[in-house]
Amino acid sequence: MHDGETLKAYSDRYWETYNEMEDNFDNVAIITFKNSLPTDHGLRKSLTGKPATSMRQLMDQIDKYKRVEEDQLRGKGKEKTVNAVFREPVHRVLEKIKNEPYFRWPNKMAGEPSKRDQNLYCQYHQDYGHSTENCKNLWNHLDQLVREGRLKHLLHHSSGHQEAKRDAALRPPTGTISVIVAAPGRTGTRLARLLSVAQLPAEESQPGPKRARMSFRPVLSFLEEDKIGTIQPHDDALLITLRIGDYDVKRVMVDGGNVAEVMYPDLYRGLGLKAEDLMPYNSPLMSFDGKLVIPMGMIRLPIQTGPEIVKVNFVVVDTYSPYTAIVGRPWLHTLGAVASSLHQKVKFPSGDQVLEIRGCQPTARQCVVAAVLHWLDAESSASSEENL
């Protein structure tokens, strides 16, 4: 455990190493974790007095002392931010601070090099095995630098104290991103999912760190009264407006069956993104007409809903869609949200209350019409080419 390092940062770094071990060395792993703690650390004293006999017991003890540590930091006013949100992709942040005297390079990446994913490169470790965006060691180091007040000039306005988050929620967007769709003329035609992930990269499909987590949240439920203001009966998709980056983005489809967030050309261009901002993403996607689409890449961006900000990975594709983006299970699960297309709402916890986002049925029906007309035009063009 490094000087000044929090228990959270150390345990995240430790689990990253532990998860790369293929053999069962739990006894050695428990002793190694304990011996790496400072001699006066409360957790070390606890593990010495009553040693953990399994990894599950160790995880429970770690979580207990992490909560104590977080409470102490909040009480001392030292917890300036948790999970910093930056204005730029993390690889750009790394490039800007890597030569600063306060920056610390990590230890060599753990595990057998030949068993790592050679398609994923980490600029922080300068080695293959995982992407820069998903490097826990880098994010922990950046969080620590933010707590020290070193990276204020690189932070997104949503990072910081709760007061700053409330200010961010009230701040007007930089702009609004939408798409132009056909005027409504026909409704009721139901389309299959416009884009779904055919295969996840190995890194994303692996189980997360073997940690026990407990949380207490308000109950999320939908009642008959939640249908008030909606057109019933219906089979409309759930389309909402989200703050992505600094922009209010319309025509975002919520699809709880999608295992990744997808970004389409209108949003990509509207956010001013460039090819160099994207991380590699090689898994093909399936478009609504059954064709495989090779993504342009992936980018991690903040999504703000009320006072809550979560970061998700968007897979960027260059293909037609009446939507600007699709958000799926990663966003819903990270936010702790539940979506209901029947009630045309997304509900999510914020503190001790439940907040909601309402869908827009007229927009959903416009998008269906636009998608059908696009498909008919494509079919007509294909038939014309065959007859030539």
KEKE-3310 file (N, C-alpha, C; in steps of 0.2 Angstrom, whole numbers, plus 5000, padded with zeros to 4 digits):
npx = (5004:5004:5011:4999:4989:4972:4962:4952:4958:4970:4964:4957:4967:4974:4964:4964:4976:4974:4963:4969:4976:4977:4978:4973:4977:4972:4975:4988:4986:4977:4986:4996:4989:4986:4999:5003:4997:4999:5007:5000:4987:4969:4962:4972:4976:4964:4963:4974:4971:4959:4960:4956:4947:4943:4941:4930:4927:4938:4934:4923:4928:4936:4927:4920:4929:4932:4921:4921:4933:4929:4919:4927:4935:4925:4921:4932:4932:4940:4937:4935:4931:4924:4927:4931:4925:4930:4934:4939:4943:4951:4963:4968:4969:4979:4990:4992:4996:5007:5020:5021:5027:5020:5014:5013:5020:5014:5017:5024:5013:5003:5003:5004:5011:5008:4996:4987:4975:4980:4975:4971:4978:4986:4990:4995:5001:5009:5008:5001:4985:4974:4962:4967:4956:4949:4958:4960:4970:4975:4963:4961:4973:4971:4959:4965:4974:4965:4958:4968:4968:4975:4970:4960:4959:4956:4944:4927:4912:4903:4910:4915:4910:4894:4887:4892:4888:4874:4874:4878:4867:4858:4864:4863:4862:4876:4872:4859:4856:4849:4840:4834:4818:4806:4790:4776:4767:4763:4759:4762:4769:4779:4796:4811:4824:4835:4849:4860:4872:4883:4893:4903:4918:4933:4937:4926:4917:4922:4920:4918:4929:4931:4921:4911:4896:4885:4870:4858:4844:4830:4814:4810:4796:4782:4766:4748:4744:4756:4754:4747:4745:4750:4748:4737:4731:4748:4763:4775:4792:4804:4808:4820:4826:4843:4857:4872:4888:4891:4879:4861:4854:4842:4830:4835:4836:4830:4834:4833:4837:4849:4866:4876:4880:4876:4881:4876:4879:4874:4875:4888:4895:4888:4894:4906:4917:4932:4941:4953:4949:4943:4943:4949:4937:4932:4922:4908:4893:4875:4864:4847:4843:4849:4862:4880:4889:4903:4911:4916:4923:4926:4920:4921:4910:4902:4885:4872:4859:4847:4854:4863:4877:4884:4897:4899:4903:4902:4898:4903:4895:4894:4881:4865:4852:4836:4838:4848:4856:4858:4854:4858:4858:4871:4871:4858:4860:4871:4867:4857:4844:4827:4818:4803:4794:4780:4775:4781:4793:4808:4814:4824:4836:4840:4849:4839:4827:4816:4818:4812:4812:4803:4796:4794:4781:4776:4788:4794:4785:4787:4800:4799:4792:4801:4811:4805:4802:4815:4820:4812:4816:4829:4826:4820:4830:4839:4832:4831:4844:4847:4839:4845)
npy = (4994:5011:5026:5038:5032:5027:5015:5010:5013:5005:4992:4990:4990:4978:4968:4968:4962:4950:4944:4940:4929:4912:4900:4893:4902:4906:4907:4912:4924:4931:4933:4940:4952:4957:4959:4969:4981:4996:4995:5000:5001:5000:4989:4980:4976:4971:4960:4953:4950:4942:4932:4931:4917:4914:4921:4927:4932:4940:4950:4955:4961:4971:4979:4984:4992:5001:5008:5015:5022:5031:5038:5045:5053:5061:5067:5075:5083:5080:5073:5077:5073:5059:5046:5054:5065:5069:5082:5078:5063:5049:5045:5057:5065:5058:5060:5074:5076:5067:5071:5078:5083:5078:5066:5048:5034:5017:5001:4986:4978:4965:4946:4933:4938:4932:4927:4938:4949:4953:4963:4974:4989:4997:5013:5018:5008:5005:4993:4977:4970:4976:4990:5008:5016:5008:5005:5002:5005:5017:5026:5026:5033:5045:5049:5051:5062:5071:5073:5079:5091:5094:5093:5102:5110:5101:5094:5089:5099:5093:5086:5084:5092:5089:5101:5106:5097:5100:5112:5109:5102:5112:5120:5127:5117:5115:5114:5107:5091:5083:5073:5074:5068:5058:5066:5061:5048:5036:5024:5011:5000:4988:4987:4977:4977:4990:4990:4978:4971:4959:4952:4953:4961:4952:4957:4964:4955:4947:4942:4954:4961:4951:4955:4958:4967:4979:4988:5001:5006:5016:5009:5004:5006:5003:5009:5009:5022:5028:5027:5038:5051:5045:5037:5024:5008:5003:5000:5007:5012:5017:5033:5045:5061:5065:5071:5071:5072:5089:5092:5092:5078:5072:5060:5047:5030:5019:5003:4989:4977:4978:4976:4985:5002:5013:5024:5035:5042:5056:5060:5058:5067:5079:5080:5084:5075:5066:5054:5051:5051:5040:5023:5007:4995:4980:4971:4965:4972:4970:4976:4983:4978:4966:4966:4965:4976:4985:4993:5010:5013:5015:5026:5034:5042:5055:5053:5063:5063:5072:5075:5065:5058:5047:5037:5029:5017:5021:5013:5017:5019:5019:5020:5020:5027:5031:5036:5045:5039:5023:5018:5005:4990:4993:5007:5008:4999:5004:5016:5012:5011:5008:5004:5006:5003:5002:5011:5022:5027:5030:5026:5030:5029:5043:5048:5048:5047:5044:5048:5052:5049:5055:5047:5050:5048:5053:5056:5044:5037:5044:5041:5027:5028:5035:5025:5014:5020:5022:5009:5004:5013:5008:4995:4997:5003:4993:4983:4990:4991:4977:4975:4981)
npz = (5000:4995:5001:5007:4999:4997:5005:4997:4984:4985:4987:4975:4966:4971:4969:4955:4952:4959:4952:4940:4943:4940:4947:4963:4976:4989:5003:5003:4996:5005:5016:5010:5006:5019:5025:5017:5021:5031:5047:5058:5053:5055:5049:5046:5060:5064:5055:5060:5073:5071:5060:5042:5035:5022:5005:5004:5017:5019:5009:5015:5026:5021:5014:5025:5032:5022:5021:5033:5031:5021:5027:5037:5029:5023:5034:5038:5027:5016:5006:4991:4978:4970:4959:4947:4934:4918:4906:4894:4884:4894:4890:4884:4895:4902:4893:4895:4908:4911:4911:4922:4939:4949:4945:4944:4938:4935:4944:4936:4925:4931:4930:4918:4903:4890:4891:4891:4884:4868:4860:4867:4873:4886:4890:4901:4909:4899:4891:4885:4888:4895:4891:4891:4895:4903:4914:4930:4940:4934:4935:4949:4953:4946:4953:4965:4963:4959:4972:4978:4973:4960:4947:4943:4932:4922:4924:4921:4923:4931:4941:4958:4974:4982:4981:4969:4960:4961:4955:4943:4938:4936:4927:4910:4895:4883:4870:4860:4853:4840:4828:4811:4806:4796:4793:4803:4796:4795:4808:4820:4814:4819:4823:4824:4836:4833:4833:4839:4851:4845:4850:4864:4869:4875:4887:4893:4895:4905:4922:4936:4949:4963:4974:4988:4989:4996:4997:5000:4994:4988:4985:4969:4959:4948:4945:4942:4940:4935:4921:4918:4907:4896:4880:4878:4873:4868:4858:4859:4858:4871:4872:4876:4883:4886:4895:4888:4890:4888:4882:4878:4873:4861:4857:4862:4863:4875:4879:4887:4884:4877:4877:4877:4876:4862:4849:4836:4820:4820:4833:4836:4827:4832:4845:4841:4840:4836:4826:4833:4846:4849:4856:4852:4846:4842:4840:4830:4826:4824:4812:4810:4798:4797:4793:4796:4806:4807:4820:4823:4833:4851:4865:4881:4890:4900:4907:4912:4923:4931:4947:4946:4940:4928:4921:4905:4892:4875:4860:4844:4829:4811:4804:4797:4808:4815:4828:4840:4849:4858:4874:4886:4896:4903:4907:4913:4924:4931:4935:4943:4939:4933:4919:4910:4896:4894:4904:4900:4906:4915:4930:4944:4958:4969:4981:4995:4988:4974:4957:4941:4923:4909:4894:4876:4867:4854:4847:4847:4838:4826:4824:4821:4809:4801:4801:4794:4782:4777:4776:4766:4756:4754:4750:4738:4731:4730:4723:4711:4707:4705:4693:4684)
capx = (5000:5008:5010:4994:4984:4967:4961:4949:4963:4974:4960:4955:4974:4975:4959:4966:4981:4971:4959:4973:4979:4973:4978:4970:4982:4968:4978:4994:4983:4975:4992:4999:4985:4987:5006:5005:4994:5003:5006:4995:4980:4964:4961:4978:4975:4958:4965:4979:4967:4954:4962:4951:4948:4941:4942:4923:4928:4942:4931:4918:4932:4938:4921:4918:4934:4932:4915:4924:4938:4925:4916:4932:4937:4920:4921:4938:4932:4945:4934:4933:4928:4924:4926:4931:4923:4935:4931:4941:4944:4956:4970:4971:4971:4986:4995:4993:4999:5012:5027:5021:5031:5016:5012:5016:5019:5012:5021:5023:5007:5004:5000:5008:5010:5006:4989:4983:4972:4985:4971:4970:4984:4986:4995:4997:5005:5013:5008:4995:4981:4967:4963:4968:4950:4947:4963:4958:4975:4975:4957:4962:4978:4968:4955:4969:4976:4959:4957:4974:4967:4979:4968:4954:4958:4954:4938:4920:4909:4899:4914:4916:4906:4887:4885:4894:4883:4868:4875:4878:4860:4854:4867:4860:4867:4880:4867:4854:4858:4843:4840:4828:4815:4801:4784:4772:4761:4760:4762:4759:4773:4784:4803:4815:4830:4839:4856:4862:4879:4883:4898:4907:4926:4934:4938:4920:4913:4924:4917:4921:4932:4927:4920:4904:4894:4878:4868:4852:4841:4823:4810:4808:4790:4777:4759:4743:4744:4761:4752:4743:4748:4753:4743:4737:4737:4753:4769:4780:4799:4805:4813:4820:4832:4848:4863:4878:4894:4888:4873:4855:4853:4836:4829:4839:4831:4831:4833:4835:4840:4855:4872:4881:4877:4877:4881:4875:4883:4872:4878:4896:4896:4886:4898:4913:4922:4936:4943:4958:4946:4940:4947:4947:4932:4932:4916:4903:4886:4870:4859:4840:4841:4852:4869:4885:4892:4910:4911:4922:4927:4922:4922:4918:4907:4897:4878:4869:4852:4846:4860:4867:4881:4888:4901:4897:4906:4898:4901:4901:4894:4893:4876:4858:4847:4832:4839:4855:4860:4854:4857:4855:4859:4876:4869:4853:4863:4876:4863:4852:4838:4822:4814:4796:4791:4773:4773:4785:4797:4814:4815:4831:4836:4845:4849:4833:4821:4816:4817:4810:4813:4797:4797:4790:4778:4775:4794:4795:4782:4790:4806:4797:4790:4807:4815:4802:4803:4822:4821:4808:4820:4834:4824:4818:4836:4842:4829:4833:4851:4846:4836:4850)
capy = (5000:5016:5032:5042:5029:5025:5008:5009:5012:4999:4986:4989:4987:4971:4964:4967:4957:4943:4941:4938:4923:4906:4895:4894:4903:4911:4908:4917:4930:4934:4935:4946:4958:4960:4961:4975:4986:4999:4991:5004:5001:4996:4983:4975:4974:4966:4953:4949:4947:4937:4931:4929:4911:4914:4927:4931:4935:4946:4955:4959:4966:4977:4984:4987:4997:5006:5013:5019:5027:5036:5042:5049:5058:5066:5071:5079:5088:5079:5069:5082:5070:5052:5044:5060:5065:5074:5085:5074:5055:5048:5045:5064:5068:5055:5064:5081:5076:5062:5073:5083:5080:5074:5060:5042:5028:5011:4995:4982:4974:4958:4941:4931:4942:4928:4926:4944:4951:4957:4968:4979:4992:5002:5018:5020:5003:5004:4986:4975:4967:4980:4997:5014:5018:5003:5004:5004:5009:5024:5030:5027:5038:5051:5051:5054:5068:5076:5075:5084:5098:5095:5092:5106:5112:5095:5091:5091:5103:5089:5083:5088:5092:5089:5108:5107:5093:5103:5118:5106:5100:5118:5123:5125:5113:5119:5114:5102:5087:5079:5071:5075:5061:5060:5068:5055:5047:5029:5021:5004:4995:4987:4985:4973:4981:4993:4988:4975:4968:4952:4949:4957:4960:4947:4961:4967:4949:4944:4944:4959:4959:4946:4959:4958:4974:4980:4995:5002:5011:5017:5004:5007:5002:5006:5009:5011:5029:5030:5027:5044:5056:5041:5034:5017:5004:5005:4996:5012:5011:5022:5038:5050:5066:5064:5076:5067:5077:5095:5093:5089:5074:5070:5054:5042:5025:5015:4996:4985:4971:4979:4975:4990:5009:5014:5031:5035:5048:5063:5062:5058:5074:5084:5081:5086:5069:5064:5047:5049:5051:5033:5017:5001:4991:4976:4966:4967:4973:4968:4981:4980:4974:4959:4966:4966:4983:4986:4999:5015:5013:5016:5031:5034:5049:5055:5054:5066:5063:5076:5076:5059:5057:5040:5036:5023:5017:5021:5010:5022:5016:5024:5017:5024:5026:5037:5038:5048:5034:5018:5016:4998:4988:4996:5013:5007:4996:5009:5022:5009:5013:5003:5007:5003:5006:5002:5017:5027:5031:5028:5028:5029:5032:5048:5049:5044:5048:5041:5052:5049:5053:5053:5046:5054:5044:5055:5056:5037:5035:5047:5037:5021:5030:5036:5019:5010:5023:5021:5002:5004:5016:5004:4989:4999:5004:4986:4980:4994:4989:4970:4975:4984)
capz = (5000:4994:5006:5005:4995:5001:5005:4991:4978:4986:4986:4968:4963:4973:4966:4948:4952:4961:4947:4935:4945:4938:4952:4970:4982:4993:5009:5002:4994:5011:5020:5006:5007:5026:5026:5013:5025:5036:5054:5062:5050:5058:5045:5048:5066:5064:5052:5064:5079:5069:5053:5038:5033:5015:5002:5006:5024:5018:5005:5019:5031:5017:5013:5031:5033:5016:5023:5039:5028:5017:5032:5040:5024:5022:5040:5038:5022:5012:5000:4986:4973:4969:4952:4943:4927:4914:4900:4888:4886:4899:4886:4883:4901:4903:4889:4897:4915:4912:4913:4928:4944:4954:4941:4946:4934:4939:4943:4930:4925:4934:4926:4912:4897:4885:4893:4891:4877:4865:4856:4871:4875:4891:4889:4908:4910:4893:4890:4883:4893:4895:4888:4895:4898:4909:4919:4937:4943:4932:4937:4956:4953:4944:4958:4971:4961:4960:4979:4980:4969:4955:4940:4942:4925:4917:4926:4919:4928:4935:4946:4964:4979:4980:4978:4962:4956:4960:4951:4936:4936:4935:4922:4904:4891:4878:4865:4859:4847:4838:4821:4807:4804:4792:4796:4804:4791:4797:4814:4822:4812:4825:4821:4829:4838:4827:4833:4845:4851:4843:4854:4868:4869:4881:4894:4895:4897:4911:4929:4939:4955:4967:4980:4991:4989:4999:4996:5002:4990:4988:4981:4962:4956:4943:4947:4936:4940:4931:4914:4916:4902:4890:4875:4880:4873:4863:4858:4857:4861:4876:4869:4881:4882:4891:4895:4887:4889:4889:4877:4879:4867:4860:4853:4864:4865:4881:4877:4892:4881:4874:4882:4876:4873:4855:4847:4829:4817:4822:4840:4835:4824:4836:4850:4839:4841:4830:4826:4838:4852:4850:4858:4847:4847:4836:4840:4825:4828:4819:4811:4810:4792:4797:4791:4801:4805:4810:4824:4822:4840:4857:4869:4887:4891:4906:4906:4918:4924:4937:4950:4946:4934:4927:4914:4901:4886:4869:4854:4839:4823:4805:4800:4798:4813:4817:4835:4841:4853:4862:4881:4888:4903:4907:4909:4918:4930:4934:4938:4947:4936:4930:4913:4908:4890:4895:4907:4896:4911:4918:4937:4947:4965:4970:4989:4998:4984:4967:4952:4935:4916:4905:4887:4872:4862:4847:4844:4846:4832:4821:4822:4818:4802:4797:4800:4789:4775:4775:4774:4760:4751:4753:4747:4732:4728:4729:4717:4705:4705:4702:4687:4679)
cpx = (5004:5006:5004:4988:4979:4966:4957:4953:4967:4970:4959:4962:4975:4970:4961:4971:4978:4967:4963:4977:4974:4972:4975:4975:4978:4972:4984:4991:4981:4981:4995:4996:4986:4993:5007:5002:4999:5002:5001:4988:4975:4963:4966:4977:4969:4960:4970:4975:4962:4955:4956:4952:4946:4942:4935:4924:4932:4938:4926:4922:4934:4933:4919:4923:4934:4926:4918:4929:4934:4922:4921:4934:4931:4919:4926:4937:4937:4943:4931:4929:4929:4923:4925:4929:4927:4931:4933:4942:4950:4963:4973:4973:4978:4991:4997:4997:5005:5019:5027:5024:5027:5013:5016:5015:5018:5018:5020:5017:5008:5001:5005:5006:5007:4998:4984:4980:4977:4981:4970:4976:4982:4991:4998:5002:5010:5014:5001:4991:4974:4968:4964:4962:4948:4952:4961:4963:4976:4969:4958:4968:4975:4963:4959:4972:4971:4958:4962:4973:4972:4976:4961:4953:4956:4947:4932:4917:4905:4903:4914:4911:4898:4884:4886:4890:4876:4868:4875:4871:4856:4857:4864:4865:4870:4876:4863:4856:4852:4845:4834:4825:4809:4795:4780:4767:4758:4763:4759:4764:4779:4791:4806:4820:4834:4846:4858:4869:4879:4888:4902:4914:4927:4934:4931:4916:4916:4921:4921:4925:4928:4925:4912:4902:4887:4876:4861:4849:4833:4820:4808:4802:4786:4770:4755:4743:4750:4759:4748:4748:4751:4747:4743:4731:4742:4759:4775:4787:4799:4810:4814:4826:4837:4854:4869:4883:4890:4882:4867:4854:4846:4836:4834:4834:4834:4829:4837:4838:4846:4861:4877:4877:4880:4876:4881:4879:4881:4875:4885:4898:4894:4891:4905:4918:4926:4938:4948:4955:4943:4945:4945:4942:4930:4926:4911:4897:4881:4865:4852:4839:4845:4859:4873:4888:4898:4910:4917:4926:4923:4925:4918:4916:4902:4890:4875:4862:4850:4853:4865:4871:4885:4891:4900:4902:4901:4901:4898:4901:4892:4888:4870:4855:4843:4834:4846:4859:4855:4857:4854:4857:4865:4874:4863:4856:4867:4872:4858:4845:4834:4818:4808:4794:4784:4771:4777:4789:4803:4814:4822:4832:4841:4844:4843:4827:4821:4814:4815:4811:4807:4799:4793:4788:4778:4782:4796:4791:4785:4797:4805:4795:4797:4811:4812:4803:4811:4823:4817:4812:4826:4832:4823:4825:4840:4839:4830:4840:4851:4843:4840:4854)
cpy = (5006:5022:5036:5039:5027:5018:5006:5008:5006:4992:4985:4987:4980:4966:4963:4962:4950:4940:4938:4931:4917:4901:4897:4895:4908:4912:4913:4924:4934:4937:4941:4952:4961:4963:4968:4982:4989:4995:4994:5004:4997:4989:4977:4972:4969:4960:4949:4946:4942:4936:4929:4922:4909:4921:4931:4935:4941:4952:4959:4963:4972:4982:4988:4993:5003:5011:5017:5024:5033:5041:5047:5054:5063:5070:5076:5084:5086:5075:5074:5079:5062:5050:5051:5060:5071:5076:5081:5067:5055:5048:5052:5067:5065:5059:5071:5081:5071:5064:5078:5079:5076:5067:5054:5037:5022:5006:4991:4978:4967:4953:4939:4935:4938:4926:4932:4945:4956:4963:4974:4982:4997:5007:5020:5014:5002:4996:4983:4971:4970:4987:5002:5016:5014:5001:5006:5008:5016:5028:5031:5033:5045:5054:5054:5061:5073:5078:5080:5090:5099:5095:5096:5108:5107:5092:5094:5095:5099:5085:5087:5087:5091:5096:5109:5103:5096:5109:5115:5104:5106:5122:5122:5121:5118:5119:5108:5098:5083:5077:5073:5069:5063:5062:5062:5054:5040:5027:5014:4999:4994:4984:4981:4979:4984:4991:4984:4972:4961:4948:4954:4956:4956:4951:4963:4961:4945:4946:4950:4957:4956:4950:4958:4966:4974:4987:4995:5007:5011:5011:5008:5003:5006:5004:5010:5018:5032:5030:5034:5049:5052:5039:5027:5014:5006:5000:5001:5010:5017:5026:5043:5055:5065:5069:5071:5072:5084:5097:5089:5085:5071:5063:5048:5036:5021:5008:4992:4979:4972:4979:4980:4997:5010:5021:5031:5042:5055:5065:5063:5065:5079:5086:5083:5081:5068:5057:5046:5049:5044:5028:5012:4997:4986:4971:4969:4968:4971:4973:4978:4977:4968:4960:4967:4973:4983:4993:5004:5015:5014:5022:5031:5041:5049:5057:5057:5066:5066:5077:5071:5059:5050:5040:5029:5023:5016:5018:5014:5018:5021:5020:5021:5022:5032:5040:5041:5043:5029:5017:5009:4997:4991:5002:5012:5004:5000:5014:5019:5010:5007:5007:5003:5007:5006:5009:5023:5031:5027:5030:5026:5032:5038:5050:5045:5045:5045:5047:5049:5053:5050:5052:5050:5050:5046:5055:5048:5034:5038:5043:5030:5022:5031:5030:5015:5013:5022:5014:5001:5007:5011:4998:4991:5000:4998:4983:4983:4992:4982:4970:4978:4979)
cpz = (5000:5000:5003:5001:5000:5001:4999:4985:4979:4985:4979:4964:4965:4969:4958:4947:4954:4955:4941:4937:4943:4943:4959:4975:4987:5000:5008:5000:5000:5015:5017:5007:5014:5027:5022:5016:5030:5043:5058:5059:5054:5055:5046:5055:5067:5061:5056:5070:5077:5062:5048:5035:5026:5012:5003:5012:5023:5014:5010:5024:5027:5016:5019:5033:5028:5018:5028:5036:5025:5022:5035:5035:5023:5028:5041:5032:5016:5005:4995:4980:4973:4962:4948:4936:4923:4908:4894:4890:4890:4896:4885:4889:4903:4899:4892:4904:4916:4913:4919:4934:4949:4951:4943:4941:4938:4939:4937:4930:4927:4929:4921:4906:4891:4885:4892:4884:4874:4860:4860:4874:4880:4891:4896:4910:4905:4891:4888:4888:4894:4892:4893:4898:4904:4914:4926:4941:4941:4935:4945:4957:4951:4950:4964:4969:4961:4967:4981:4977:4963:4948:4939:4935:4920:4918:4922:4925:4933:4941:4952:4969:4977:4978:4971:4958:4955:4955:4943:4933:4934:4929:4915:4900:4886:4872:4865:4853:4846:4831:4817:4805:4800:4796:4797:4799:4793:4804:4815:4819:4817:4822:4826:4831:4833:4827:4840:4845:4850:4847:4858:4868:4875:4888:4897:4898:4903:4917:4932:4945:4960:4974:4982:4991:4992:4998:4998:4998:4990:4984:4974:4960:4952:4945:4941:4935:4936:4923:4913:4912:4896:4886:4876:4875:4868:4863:4856:4861:4866:4873:4874:4879:4887:4890:4894:4886:4892:4885:4879:4872:4867:4857:4855:4866:4871:4879:4882:4890:4878:4879:4881:4874:4866:4853:4839:4827:4819:4828:4839:4832:4829:4842:4848:4840:4835:4831:4831:4845:4854:4852:4853:4850:4841:4835:4835:4829:4822:4819:4810:4804:4791:4795:4797:4800:4810:4814:4822:4828:4846:4861:4875:4889:4897:4904:4913:4918:4931:4940:4949:4939:4934:4921:4911:4895:4880:4863:4848:4832:4817:4801:4801:4804:4814:4824:4835:4844:4856:4869:4883:4895:4906:4910:4915:4925:4934:4938:4943:4945:4934:4925:4912:4902:4891:4899:4905:4902:4913:4925:4940:4954:4965:4978:4991:4994:4977:4962:4945:4928:4912:4897:4883:4866:4855:4844:4843:4839:4826:4819:4819:4810:4798:4796:4794:4782:4773:4773:4767:4754:4749:4749:4739:4728:4726:4723:4711:4702:4702:4695:4682:4675)
residu = (MET:HIS:ASP:GLY:GLU:THR:LEU:LYS:ALA:TYR:SER:ASP:ARG:TYR:TRP:GLU:THR:TYR:ASN:GLU:MET:GLU:ASP:ASN:PHE:ASP:ASN:VAL:ALA:ILE:ILE:THR:PHE:LYS:ASN:SER:LEU:PRO:THR:ASP:HIS:GLY:LEU:ARG:LYS:SER:LEU:THR:GLY:LYS:PRO:ALA:THR:SER:MET:ARG:GLN:LEU:MET:ASP:GLN:ILE:ASP:LYS:TYR:LYS:ARG:VAL:GLU:GLU:ASP:GLN:LEU:ARG:GLY:LYS:GLY:LYS:GLU:LYS:THR:VAL:ASN:ALA:VAL:PHE:ARG:GLU:PRO:VAL:HIS:ARG:VAL:LEU:GLU:LYS:ILE:LYS:ASN:GLU:PRO:TYR:PHE:ARG:TRP:PRO:ASN:LYS:MET:ALA:GLY:GLU:PRO:SER:LYS:ARG:ASP:GLN:ASN:LEU:TYR:CYS:GLN:TYR:HIS:GLN:ASP:TYR:GLY:HIS:SER:THR:GLU:ASN:CYS:LYS:ASN:LEU:TRP:ASN:HIS:LEU:ASP:GLN:LEU:VAL:ARG:GLU:GLY:ARG:LEU:LYS:HIS:LEU:LEU:HIS:HIS:SER:SER:GLY:HIS:GLN:GLU:ALA:LYS:ARG:ASP:ALA:ALA:LEU:ARG:PRO:PRO:THR:GLY:THR:ILE:SER:VAL:ILE:VAL:ALA:ALA:PRO:GLY:ARG:THR:GLY:THR:ARG:LEU:ALA:ARG:LEU:LEU:SER:VAL:ALA:GLN:LEU:PRO:ALA:GLU:GLU:SER:GLN:PRO:GLY:PRO:LYS:ARG:ALA:ARG:MET:SER:PHE:ARG:PRO:VAL:LEU:SER:PHE:LEU:GLU:GLU:ASP:LYS:ILE:GLY:THR:ILE:GLN:PRO:HIS:ASP:ASP:ALA:LEU:LEU:ILE:THR:LEU:ARG:ILE:GLY:ASP:TYR:ASP:VAL:LYS:ARG:VAL:MET:VAL:ASP:GLY:GLY:ASN:VAL:ALA:GLU:VAL:MET:TYR:PRO:ASP:LEU:TYR:ARG:GLY:LEU:GLY:LEU:LYS:ALA:GLU:ASP:LEU:MET:PRO:TYR:ASN:SER:PRO:LEU:MET:SER:PHE:ASP:GLY:LYS:LEU:VAL:ILE:PRO:MET:GLY:MET:ILE:ARG:LEU:PRO:ILE:GLN:THR:GLY:PRO:GLU:ILE:VAL:LYS:VAL:ASN:PHE:VAL:VAL:VAL:ASP:THR:TYR:SER:PRO:TYR:THR:ALA:ILE:VAL:GLY:ARG:PRO:TRP:LEU:HIS:THR:LEU:GLY:ALA:VAL:ALA:SER:SER:LEU:HIS:GLN:LYS:VAL:LYS:PHE:PRO:SER:GLY:ASP:GLN:VAL:LEU:GLU:ILE:ARG:GLY:CYS:GLN:PRO:THR:ALA:ARG:GLN:CYS:VAL:VAL:ALA:ALA:VAL:LEU:HIS:TRP:LEU:ASP:ALA:GLU:SER:SER:ALA:SER:SER:GLU:GLU:ASN:LEU)
# end
